Amino acid sequence: MTVPVHRLARYLRVRLQVTDGVLRWDVPRALLGVVPIGVRHISMPAGDVRSLRVHRVVRWPNLVVGASCIVVPLVFGLWWVAAPMLIFGVWVVLVSLGPRLDVVTDSGEKDHASVCFSHQLDAELYMAAVSDLAEQTRKGS
């Protein structure tokens, strides 16, 4: 399953898959949630998954930088850069808000991937499938 990270940054996509009982995620790394700078690969046995959940988070560093891009040109009277900085700042602020898919393993390892508001149901369906697989694996062992 491939899910966009955010509706405004559809070019950033998270790949969520389970193959041969192994949970594999390819999570894009992005500067301020907007500029792609690489991919983080996560791999763990599905039987080790203790919990998966989706919840809304605020990415505070991105929110502060986005708000600064909006306020600084207005405060210092830099009107010639105000419009592009306002657009960029609003974009970064919006991207800094949104749901996140968290996984916790039996050993206590935690990892996460941001998902788009409009694809939260897809993430929840994925969670249900992985939870069922993890439960079956535990019963089979």
N, C-alpha and C positions, 0 to 999 in steps of 0.2 A: 504494500500500500504506500502510495506517495501522497504526502499532504503538504500544502504550502505552509510556510511559517506565519505569514501574515497576508491579508488581502492586498495591502499596499506594496508588498515585496514578494509577489508571486514567483519571481525567479529564484527565491530561496525555498528549497523543498526538502522535507525530511522524508527519508525512505525508512519505513517500518516493515520488518519482515521476520518471519519465524520459519527456519528451514532446519530439518533434521533435529528438532528439539532445541535449537539455539536461537535466542533472540538477537537480532542484528539491527542496529540503527545506524544510519548515515545522517548525521546532524550537521548542517552548515554552520560554520563560524562566520559571524558577521560583525563588522565594526559599526557600532551604534545601531545594530539591528538592520542595517541598510546595505552596507558595502561588503560583499562576500570576500572572505580572506582565507578560505579553506574548508575542509570537512573533518569532522570528528567522528571516528568509527567506534561504536560501542557494540560489544559482543558478550553475551552471558548465557549460560544454560537456562532454558525456560523453567526447569524444575526448581531453580534457585530463586525465582521471583517470589517475594513475599507479598508485595503490594504494588499496584499500579493505580494512579489516580490522576484526574485532570482537575486543575484549579486555576483560578485567575491570579495573576501576579502583576506587580509593577516592577519594572527593571529601573531602579532608582538612578543609576549613573546615566543611562540613556535619557531618562526623563529630565534630569538636571541639564544635560548638554543641550537637549532640544529646547527647553525653556530659555536657556542662555542665548541660543541662536535667535530666538524671537525678541528677547528683551535688550540685549547688548546694542544692536544697531539703532534701536529707538532711543536708548538712554544717551548714547554718545553722538546722536545726530548724524549717523552715517546713512543718510537717506538713499544714496546710490546703491548700497548693498542690502537695504532693508527688505525689498520684495523677494529676492532669491533666498535670503536667510530666513525670512518668515515662512516661505514655502518649505524649505528644508527643515526648519525647526518644528513646524506642525507635523510634518511627515515622521520625524524621529520621535516626537511625543506620542503620536498614535501607534507607532510600531512598539514603543516601550510598554504598552498596555496589552494584555491578552492572556489567553490560557496557556498552560504549560503541562505537559505530560511528564509525571515523575514516576520513577521506578525505584524500589528498594528491594535488595536481595536479602536472603537469609543471613548472610555474613555482615549485613549492615551497609553495604555499598549503596550509594545513591547516585542516580544520574537523571538527566532531564532533557526534554526537547520541547521547544515552543511549537505550538500548532495554531492554525488560523481559527478565528471565531466561528466562521461558517463551516469548518471541518471538525468541530468539536465532537459531533456525533460519530464521525468516522473513527476518531481517537477512542471514543468510548466503546465502539464495537470491537476495535482492536484489543482494548483492555480486556473485554469480556472473553475474547478468544484466547488470549495469552493466559488469563487467570484459569480458564478451564483446562488448558494444556498443562499448566503448572500443577494443578490439582490432580490430574490424571497421572502425571509423572510421579508425584509423591505417593500416590496410592499403588502404583506399579512397582515402586522400589521396596 
